[in-house]
Amino acid sequence: MEAILTKSLTLSYGDQNIIEGLDLSIPKGEITVFIGSNGSGKSTLLRSIARLLKPKTGTILLDGEAIAKLPTKEIAKRMAILPQSPLAPEGLTVLQLVKQGRYPYQTWYKQWSEEDEEKVMYALKATGVEHLKDRPVDSLSGGQRQRAWIAMILAQDTDTILLDEPTTYLDMTHQIEILDLLFELNEKENRTIVMVLHDLNLACRYAHNIVAIKDKKIFAQGKPEFVVNCSLVKNVFQMDCEVTVDPIFGTPLCIPHGKGRCILKNNTVLDATV
């Protein structure tokens, strides 16, 4: 069953088409990752799915309904998006930020409720930022800040979550922490996760479904172990590589060709001195 479906989708900025005639199916309850070279249209596609960019032509369906016909608050109750490098107003605390996730549920006759409070407290705890709730967002480290933003969209309580490069500017430890958190949201709560990632190896590790975009269309789509190979990397990223098996996870592991120290010759270590 599809969470999101696009039909003949064309996206553009001015007269320049970024995506053309795209037919895309995103499975419900899985993690889907968009990959592609810089400027391929990954983020543009994500923004369009979130209805932040109006299509030039075509249709986007959310749970079988055209998003163009859905009220904004209805979409916000069913789908949340975290853009790349979001900014919070100066001095805004983590708690105040996370409470923003409950905005779609507020009306003039229904203000803050016990359910709103429960969802916010759950989101703070699930993302590990409960102890930071009174801290200003702009005083946090990169990993803490990203967790706070994810707490906000978790408080929004949507079945589908979109994230544009959620690991940007994070060190290796915090990248894994954030992706592990998203993985757990999918595993334990069956959330549909759709994200843009630059790191192909991390995409292969966490994604159930890879969508490779090239020349304004889908170049390949499917399980990483079936679609990620040397040919895909060469065609999509214009890079020569070796693709082997990750010794821990069994997922595809891309080893790019290039320059650097070489301590192997015919698969033999030249100098084993430590």
GUDRENVEX-500240 format. One record per residue: z, y, x of N, C-alpha, C in turn; residue in one letter. Coordinates in steps of 0.2 Angstrom, whole numbers, plus 2048, in hexadecimal, padded with zeros to 3 digits. Layout:
// GUDRENVEX-500240
Z, Y, X, Z, Y, X, Z, Y, X, A $
...
// end
This chain:
// GUDRENVEX-500240
800, 7FA, 804, 800, 800, 800, 800, 806, 804, M $
7FC, 80B, 803, 7FB, 811, 807, 801, 816, 804, E $
804, 81A, 809, 808, 81F, 808, 803, 825, 807, A $
7FE, 826, 80C, 7FA, 82B, 80C, 7F3, 829, 80D, I $
7EE, 82C, 809, 7E7, 82A, 80A, 7E3, 830, 80A, L $
7DE, 831, 80E, 7D9, 836, 80E, 7D2, 834, 80D, T $
7CF, 838, 809, 7C8, 836, 807, 7C3, 83B, 809, K $
7BE, 83A, 80D, 7B9, 83E, 80F, 7BC, 845, 811, S $
7C1, 845, 815, 7C5, 84B, 817, 7C2, 84F, 81D, L $
7C0, 855, 81C, 7BD, 859, 821, 7C2, 85F, 822, T $
7C4, 861, 828, 7C9, 866, 829, 7C5, 86B, 82E, L $
7C7, 871, 82E, 7C3, 876, 832, 7C8, 87C, 833, S $
7C6, 87F, 839, 7C9, 886, 83A, 7C3, 88B, 83A, Y $
7C2, 88F, 835, 7BC, 893, 835, 7B6, 88F, 834, G $
7B1, 890, 838, 7AB, 88C, 837, 7AB, 885, 83B, D $
7B0, 884, 83F, 7B0, 87E, 843, 7B4, 879, 840, Q $
7B1, 873, 83F, 7B4, 86D, 83C, 7B8, 86A, 842, N $
7BE, 868, 840, 7C3, 864, 844, 7C3, 85D, 843, I $
7C3, 85B, 83C, 7C2, 855, 83A, 7BD, 854, 835, I $
7B9, 84F, 835, 7B3, 84F, 830, 7B3, 848, 82C, E $
7B3, 848, 826, 7B2, 842, 821, 7B6, 83D, 823, G $
7BD, 83E, 824, 7C2, 839, 826, 7C4, 835, 820, L $
7C4, 82F, 821, 7C7, 82A, 81C, 7CC, 827, 820, D $
7D3, 828, 81E, 7D8, 825, 821, 7DD, 823, 81C, L $
7E0, 81D, 81E, 7E5, 81A, 81A, 7EC, 819, 81E, S $
7F1, 81B, 81C, 7F8, 81B, 820, 7FC, 816, 81C, I $
7FE, 811, 81F, 802, 80C, 81B, 809, 80E, 819, P $
80C, 80C, 814, 812, 80E, 812, 817, 80A, 815, K $
81D, 80D, 817, 822, 80A, 81A, 821, 808, 822, G $
81C, 80B, 825, 81B, 809, 82C, 81B, 810, 830, E $
81B, 80F, 837, 81A, 814, 83B, 813, 815, 83D, I $
810, 81A, 83C, 809, 81C, 83E, 809, 821, 843, T $
805, 820, 849, 804, 825, 84E, 7FD, 827, 84F, V $
7FC, 82E, 84F, 7F5, 831, 850, 7F5, 832, 858, F $
7F0, 82F, 85B, 7EE, 831, 862, 7E8, 833, 863, I $
7E6, 837, 869, 7E0, 83A, 86A, 7E1, 83F, 86F, G $
7DB, 841, 872, 7DB, 846, 877, 7DD, 84D, 874, S $
7DF, 852, 879, 7E1, 858, 876, 7DB, 85B, 873, N $
7DC, 85E, 86D, 7D7, 862, 869, 7D3, 85D, 864, G $
7D6, 857, 864, 7D2, 852, 860, 7D3, 853, 858, S $
7D8, 856, 857, 7DA, 857, 850, 7E0, 854, 84D, G $
7E4, 851, 851, 7EA, 84D, 84F, 7EE, 851, 84B, K $
7F0, 857, 84E, 7F5, 85B, 84B, 7F2, 85F, 844, S $
7EC, 860, 845, 7E8, 863, 83F, 7E9, 85E, 839, T $
7E7, 858, 83B, 7E7, 853, 835, 7EE, 852, 832, L $
7F4, 852, 837, 7FA, 852, 834, 7FC, 858, 830, L $
7FA, 85E, 832, 7FB, 864, 82E, 7F8, 864, 827, R $
7F2, 861, 827, 7EE, 860, 821, 7F2, 85B, 81C, S $
7F4, 856, 81F, 7F8, 851, 81B, 7FE, 854, 817, I $
801, 858, 81B, 807, 85C, 819, 805, 862, 814, A $
7FF, 863, 813, 7FD, 868, 80F, 7FE, 86F, 812, R $
7FE, 86F, 818, 7FF, 876, 81C, 7F8, 879, 81E, L $
7F3, 875, 81D, 7EC, 877, 81E, 7E8, 874, 819, L $
7E4, 878, 815, 7E0, 876, 810, 7D9, 873, 812, K $
7D8, 86D, 810, 7D1, 86A, 812, 7CB, 86E, 810, P $
7C6, 86D, 814, 7C0, 870, 813, 7BC, 86C, 80D, K $
7BD, 866, 80E, 7BA, 861, 809, 7BF, 85B, 809, T $
7BF, 857, 804, 7C2, 851, 803, 7C9, 851, 800, G $
7CC, 84B, 800, 7D2, 84B, 7FC, 7D8, 847, 800, T $
7DE, 849, 7FF, 7E4, 846, 802, 7E8, 843, 7FD, I $
7EA, 83D, 7FD, 7EE, 83A, 7F8, 7F5, 838, 7FB, L $
7FA, 83A, 7F7, 801, 838, 7F9, 804, 833, 7F3, L $
805, 82D, 7F5, 807, 828, 7F0, 802, 828, 7EB, D $
7FC, 828, 7EC, 7F7, 828, 7E7, 7F5, 82E, 7E3, G $
7F8, 834, 7E4, 7F7, 83A, 7E1, 7F5, 83F, 7E6, E $
7F0, 843, 7E3, 7ED, 848, 7E7, 7F2, 84E, 7E9, A $
7F3, 84F, 7EF, 7F8, 854, 7F1, 7F6, 85B, 7EF, I $
7F0, 85C, 7EE, 7EE, 863, 7EC, 7F0, 865, 7E5, A $
7F2, 860, 7E1, 7F4, 861, 7DA, 7FB, 860, 7D9, K $
7FF, 85F, 7DE, 806, 85E, 7DE, 80A, 864, 7DF, L $
80F, 866, 7DB, 813, 86C, 7DD, 816, 86B, 7E4, P $
817, 871, 7E7, 819, 871, 7EE, 820, 86E, 7EE, T $
825, 86F, 7EA, 82B, 86C, 7EA, 82B, 864, 7E9, K $
826, 862, 7E5, 825, 85B, 7E4, 823, 858, 7EB, E $
81F, 85B, 7EE, 81C, 858, 7F5, 822, 858, 7FA, I $
826, 85D, 7FA, 82C, 85E, 7FE, 831, 859, 7FD, A $
831, 856, 7F7, 836, 851, 7F5, 834, 84A, 7F7, K $
82D, 849, 7F9, 82A, 843, 7FA, 828, 843, 802, R $
827, 848, 805, 824, 848, 80C, 827, 84E, 810, M $
829, 84D, 816, 82C, 852, 81A, 828, 853, 820, A $
827, 858, 823, 824, 859, 82A, 828, 85D, 82F, I $
828, 85B, 835, 82B, 85E, 83A, 825, 860, 83F, L $
824, 867, 83F, 81F, 869, 844, 821, 869, 84B, P $
81C, 86A, 84F, 81D, 86A, 857, 821, 870, 858, Q $
827, 86F, 85C, 82B, 874, 85F, 82D, 879, 85A, S $
830, 877, 854, 833, 87C, 84F, 838, 881, 852, P $
839, 886, 84F, 83D, 88B, 851, 842, 88D, 84B, L $
849, 88D, 84D, 84E, 88F, 848, 850, 897, 849, A $
851, 89A, 843, 854, 8A1, 844, 85A, 8A1, 849, P $
85A, 8A6, 84D, 860, 8A7, 852, 867, 8A7, 84E, E $
86B, 8A3, 851, 872, 8A2, 84E, 873, 89D, 849, G $
86D, 89A, 846, 86E, 895, 841, 871, 88F, 843, L $
876, 88D, 840, 87A, 887, 842, 876, 880, 840, T $
878, 87B, 843, 875, 874, 841, 876, 873, 83A, V $
87C, 874, 837, 87D, 873, 830, 879, 877, 82C, L $
878, 87D, 82D, 874, 882, 829, 86D, 87F, 82A, Q $
86A, 87D, 82F, 864, 87B, 830, 863, 874, 82C, L $
867, 870, 82C, 866, 869, 828, 866, 86A, 821, V $
86A, 86F, 81F, 86B, 871, 818, 864, 873, 815, K $
860, 876, 819, 859, 879, 817, 855, 873, 814, Q $
857, 86D, 817, 853, 867, 814, 854, 866, 80D, G $
859, 869, 80A, 85A, 868, 803, 857, 86D, 7FE, R $
854, 871, 801, 851, 877, 7FE, 84C, 874, 7F8, Y $
848, 86F, 7F9, 844, 86D, 7F3, 848, 86B, 7ED, P $
84E, 86A, 7EE, 852, 867, 7E8, 856, 86D, 7E4, Y $
855, 873, 7E7, 859, 878, 7E4, 855, 87C, 7DF, Q $
858, 87E, 7D9, 855, 882, 7D4, 85A, 887, 7D2, T $
857, 88C, 7CE, 85C, 891, 7CB, 862, 88E, 7C7, W $
860, 888, 7C4, 866, 885, 7C0, 869, 880, 7C3, Y $
867, 87E, 7C9, 86A, 878, 7CD, 86B, 87A, 7D4, K $
871, 87C, 7D6, 872, 87F, 7DC, 875, 879, 7E0, Q $
879, 87A, 7E6, 87B, 875, 7EA, 87F, 870, 7E7, W $
87E, 86A, 7E8, 881, 864, 7E4, 885, 860, 7E9, S $
889, 85B, 7E6, 88C, 856, 7EA, 887, 851, 7ED, E $
881, 850, 7EA, 87C, 84C, 7ED, 879, 850, 7F3, E $
878, 856, 7F2, 875, 85A, 7F8, 87A, 859, 7FE, D $
881, 85A, 7FD, 886, 859, 802, 885, 853, 805, E $
885, 84D, 801, 885, 847, 804, 87F, 845, 808, E $
879, 848, 806, 873, 847, 80A, 873, 84A, 811, K $
876, 850, 811, 876, 854, 817, 87B, 851, 81C, V $
881, 84E, 819, 886, 84B, 81D, 883, 844, 820, M $
87F, 841, 81C, 87C, 83B, 81E, 877, 83C, 824, Y $
873, 841, 823, 86E, 843, 828, 871, 845, 82F, A $
876, 849, 82E, 87A, 84B, 834, 87C, 845, 838, L $
87F, 840, 834, 882, 83A, 837, 87D, 835, 83A, K $
877, 834, 836, 872, 830, 838, 86E, 832, 83E, A $
86E, 839, 840, 86A, 83B, 845, 86F, 83D, 84B, T $
876, 83B, 84A, 87A, 83C, 850, 87C, 843, 851, G $
87B, 848, 84D, 87D, 84F, 84E, 883, 852, 84A, V $
886, 84D, 847, 88C, 84F, 843, 891, 853, 846, E $
892, 852, 84D, 897, 855, 851, 894, 85C, 853, H $
88E, 85D, 852, 88B, 864, 854, 88A, 868, 84E, L $
88C, 867, 848, 88A, 86A, 842, 88C, 872, 842, K $
891, 874, 846, 892, 87B, 846, 88F, 87F, 84C, D $
88C, 87B, 850, 888, 87E, 856, 882, 882, 854, R $
880, 887, 857, 87A, 88A, 856, 874, 886, 858, P $
86F, 885, 854, 869, 881, 856, 866, 883, 85D, V $
866, 88A, 85E, 863, 88C, 865, 868, 88B, 86B, D $
86E, 888, 86A, 872, 887, 86F, 872, 87F, 872, S $
86E, 87B, 86E, 86E, 874, 86F, 868, 873, 875, L $
869, 86D, 877, 864, 86A, 87C, 85E, 868, 878, S $
859, 866, 87C, 852, 865, 878, 853, 85F, 874, G $
856, 859, 876, 857, 853, 872, 85C, 854, 86C, G $
861, 858, 86D, 866, 85A, 868, 862, 85E, 862, Q $
85E, 863, 865, 85B, 867, 860, 856, 863, 85C, R $
852, 85F, 85F, 84D, 85B, 85B, 851, 856, 856, Q $
857, 853, 858, 85A, 84F, 853, 85D, 854, 84D, R $
85E, 85A, 84F, 860, 85E, 849, 85B, 85F, 844, A $
855, 860, 847, 84F, 861, 843, 84D, 85B, 83F, W $
84E, 855, 842, 84D, 84F, 83E, 852, 84E, 839, I $
858, 850, 83A, 85D, 850, 835, 85B, 854, 82F, A $
858, 85A, 830, 856, 85E, 82B, 851, 85B, 826, M $
84C, 857, 82A, 847, 854, 825, 84A, 84E, 822, I $
84F, 84B, 826, 852, 845, 823, 856, 847, 81C, L $
859, 84D, 81D, 85D, 84F, 817, 858, 851, 811, A $
852, 852, 813, 84D, 853, 80E, 84C, 84D, 809, Q $
84D, 847, 80C, 84E, 841, 808, 847, 83F, 806, D $
842, 83F, 80A, 83B, 83D, 808, 839, 836, 80B, T $
835, 833, 807, 833, 82C, 809, 82E, 82C, 80F, D $
82A, 832, 810, 825, 833, 815, 827, 839, 81A, T $
827, 838, 821, 829, 83D, 825, 823, 83D, 82A, I $
821, 844, 82B, 81C, 845, 830, 81F, 849, 836, L $
81D, 847, 83C, 81F, 84B, 842, 81A, 84C, 847, L $
819, 852, 849, 814, 854, 84E, 817, 855, 855, D $
816, 84F, 859, 818, 84F, 860, 820, 850, 860, E $
824, 84C, 85D, 82B, 84D, 85D, 82E, 84C, 864, P $
82B, 849, 869, 82E, 849, 870, 82C, 84E, 875, T $
828, 853, 872, 826, 858, 877, 82B, 85C, 87A, T $
82B, 85D, 881, 830, 860, 885, 836, 85C, 886, Y $
837, 856, 884, 83D, 852, 885, 83C, 84E, 88B, L $
842, 84D, 88E, 842, 848, 894, 841, 841, 891, D $
841, 83C, 896, 840, 835, 894, 845, 833, 88F, M $
84B, 834, 891, 851, 831, 88D, 851, 834, 886, T $
84F, 83B, 885, 84F, 83D, 87F, 849, 83B, 87B, H $
844, 83A, 87E, 83E, 837, 87B, 83F, 831, 877, Q $
843, 82C, 87B, 844, 826, 878, 849, 826, 873, I $
84E, 82B, 874, 853, 82C, 86E, 850, 82E, 868, E $
84C, 833, 868, 848, 835, 862, 844, 830, 85F, I $
840, 82C, 863, 83C, 827, 860, 840, 821, 85E, L $
845, 81F, 861, 84A, 81A, 85E, 84D, 81C, 857, D $
84E, 822, 857, 851, 825, 850, 84C, 824, 84B, L $
846, 826, 84C, 840, 826, 847, 83F, 81E, 846, L $
83F, 81A, 84B, 83E, 813, 84A, 843, 810, 845, F $
84A, 812, 846, 84F, 810, 842, 84E, 812, 83B, E $
84C, 818, 83A, 84B, 81B, 833, 846, 817, 82F, L $
841, 815, 833, 83B, 810, 830, 83E, 809, 82F, N $
842, 806, 834, 844, 7FF, 833, 849, 7FF, 82E, E $
84E, 803, 82E, 854, 803, 829, 853, 806, 822, K $
84E, 80B, 822, 84E, 80E, 81B, 846, 80E, 819, E $
842, 80B, 81C, 83B, 80A, 81A, 837, 810, 81A, N $
839, 815, 81E, 836, 81C, 81D, 82F, 81B, 820, R $
82A, 81E, 81D, 823, 81F, 820, 823, 824, 826, T $
822, 823, 82C, 822, 828, 831, 81B, 829, 834, I $
819, 82F, 834, 812, 830, 837, 813, 836, 83C, V $
811, 834, 842, 812, 839, 847, 80C, 839, 84C, M $
80C, 83F, 850, 807, 840, 855, 80B, 83F, 85C, V $
808, 83B, 860, 80B, 83A, 867, 806, 83A, 86C, L $
808, 83D, 872, 804, 83D, 878, 804, 837, 87C, H $
80A, 834, 87C, 80C, 82F, 881, 809, 828, 87E, D $
804, 826, 880, 800, 820, 87D, 805, 81A, 87D, L $
809, 819, 883, 80D, 813, 883, 813, 813, 87E, N $
816, 819, 87D, 81B, 81A, 878, 818, 819, 871, L $
812, 81B, 870, 80E, 81A, 86A, 80E, 813, 868, A $
80C, 80F, 86D, 80B, 808, 86D, 811, 804, 86B, C $
817, 807, 86E, 81D, 803, 86E, 820, 804, 867, R $
81F, 80A, 864, 823, 80C, 85D, 81E, 80B, 857, Y $
818, 80C, 858, 813, 80C, 852, 812, 805, 84F, A $
812, 804, 849, 80F, 7FF, 845, 807, 7FF, 845, H $
805, 806, 845, 7FE, 808, 843, 7FC, 80E, 848, N $
7F7, 80D, 84C, 7F4, 812, 850, 7EE, 815, 84D, I $
7ED, 81B, 84D, 7E7, 81E, 84B, 7E4, 823, 850, V $
7DF, 820, 853, 7DC, 824, 859, 7D6, 828, 856, A $
7D6, 82F, 858, 7D2, 834, 855, 7CD, 836, 85B, I $
7C7, 836, 85A, 7C2, 839, 85F, 7BC, 83B, 85B, K $
7B9, 841, 85D, 7B3, 844, 85A, 7B3, 845, 853, D $
7B9, 847, 851, 7BA, 849, 84A, 7BB, 844, 845, K $
7BC, 83E, 848, 7BC, 838, 843, 7C1, 833, 846, K $
7C2, 82D, 842, 7C7, 828, 845, 7C2, 824, 84A, I $
7C5, 823, 850, 7C1, 81F, 854, 7C4, 817, 854, F $
7CA, 816, 852, 7CD, 810, 851, 7D3, 810, 84E, A $
7D5, 80B, 84A, 7DB, 80B, 846, 7DE, 804, 845, Q $
7E4, 803, 846, 7E7, 7FC, 845, 7ED, 7FC, 84A, G $
7F0, 7F5, 84A, 7F6, 7F4, 84E, 7F4, 7F5, 855, K $
7F9, 7F8, 859, 7F7, 7FA, 860, 7F5, 7F4, 864, P $
7F8, 7EE, 863, 7F6, 7E8, 867, 7EE, 7E6, 866, E $
7EC, 7E8, 860, 7E5, 7E7, 85E, 7E0, 7EC, 860, F $
7E2, 7F2, 861, 7DD, 7F8, 862, 7DE, 7FB, 868, V $
7E3, 7FB, 86C, 7E4, 7FF, 872, 7E2, 7FA, 878, V $
7DD, 7FC, 87B, 7DA, 7F9, 881, 7D6, 7FE, 885, N $
7D4, 7FB, 88B, 7D1, 800, 890, 7CB, 804, 88D, C $
7C7, 800, 888, 7C1, 804, 885, 7C4, 80A, 881, S $
7C9, 809, 87D, 7CB, 80E, 879, 7CE, 814, 87D, L $
7D1, 812, 882, 7D4, 818, 887, 7CE, 81C, 88A, V $
7C9, 818, 88C, 7C4, 81B, 88F, 7C0, 820, 88A, K $
7BF, 81D, 884, 7BB, 821, 87F, 7BF, 827, 87D, N $
7C5, 826, 87B, 7C9, 82B, 878, 7CC, 830, 87D, V $
7CE, 82E, 883, 7D1, 832, 887, 7CD, 834, 88E, F $
7C7, 830, 88E, 7C3, 831, 894, 7C7, 82F, 89B, Q $
7CA, 82A, 89A, 7CF, 828, 8A0, 7CE, 820, 8A1, M $
7CD, 81F, 8A8, 7CD, 818, 8AA, 7D4, 815, 8AA, D $
7D5, 80F, 8A8, 7DC, 80C, 8A9, 7DC, 805, 8A8, C $
7E2, 802, 8A9, 7E3, 7FB, 8A8, 7E8, 7FB, 8A2, E $
7E7, 7F6, 89E, 7EB, 7F5, 898, 7EE, 7EE, 899, V $
7F5, 7EE, 89A, 7F8, 7E7, 89A, 7FD, 7E7, 895, T $
802, 7E2, 895, 807, 7E1, 890, 80E, 7E4, 893, V $
811, 7E8, 88F, 818, 7EA, 890, 81C, 7E4, 891, D $
820, 7E4, 897, 824, 7DE, 898, 82A, 7DD, 894, P $
82C, 7E3, 891, 832, 7E3, 88C, 830, 7E2, 885, I $
82B, 7E6, 883, 829, 7E6, 87C, 823, 7E2, 87A, F $
81F, 7E0, 87E, 819, 7DC, 87D, 814, 7E1, 87A, G $
814, 7E7, 87A, 80F, 7EC, 877, 80B, 7EE, 87D, T $
805, 7F0, 87B, 800, 7F3, 880, 803, 7F8, 885, P $
802, 7F7, 88B, 804, 7FC, 891, 7FF, 7FE, 895, L $
7FD, 805, 894, 7F8, 808, 897, 7FA, 80A, 89E, C $
7F6, 808, 8A4, 7F7, 80A, 8AA, 7F1, 80E, 8AD, I $
7F1, 815, 8AD, 7EB, 819, 8AE, 7E9, 818, 8B6, P $
7E3, 819, 8B7, 7E0, 819, 8BE, 7E1, 820, 8C0, H $
7E1, 821, 8C6, 7E2, 828, 8C9, 7E5, 828, 8D0, G $
7E7, 82D, 8D3, 7E9, 82E, 8DA, 7F1, 82D, 8DA, K $
7F3, 82B, 8E0, 7FA, 82A, 8E1, 7FB, 825, 8E6, G $
802, 824, 8E8, 803, 81F, 8ED, 802, 818, 8EB, R $
7FF, 814, 8EF, 7FD, 80D, 8ED, 801, 809, 8F2, C $
805, 805, 8F0, 809, 800, 8F4, 807, 7F9, 8F3, I $
801, 7F8, 8EF, 7FF, 7F1, 8EE, 7F8, 7F1, 8F1, L $
7F6, 7EB, 8F3, 7F0, 7E9, 8F6, 7EF, 7E2, 8F4, K $
7EA, 7E1, 8EF, 7E9, 7DA, 8EC, 7EF, 7D7, 8E9, N $
7F2, 7DC, 8E5, 7F8, 7DA, 8E2, 7FE, 7D8, 8E6, N $
7FE, 7DA, 8ED, 803, 7D9, 8F2, 806, 7DF, 8F4, T $
80D, 7DF, 8F4, 811, 7E6, 8F6, 80F, 7E7, 8FD, V $
80D, 7EC, 8FF, 80B, 7EE, 906, 812, 7EF, 90A, L $
817, 7F2, 907, 81D, 7F4, 90B, 823, 7F3, 906, D $
827, 7EF, 907, 82C, 7ED, 902, 833, 7F1, 904, A $
832, 7F5, 909, 838, 7F8, 90C, 83B, 7FD, 907, T $
841, 7FC, 905, 845, 800, 900, 849, 806, 904, V $
// end
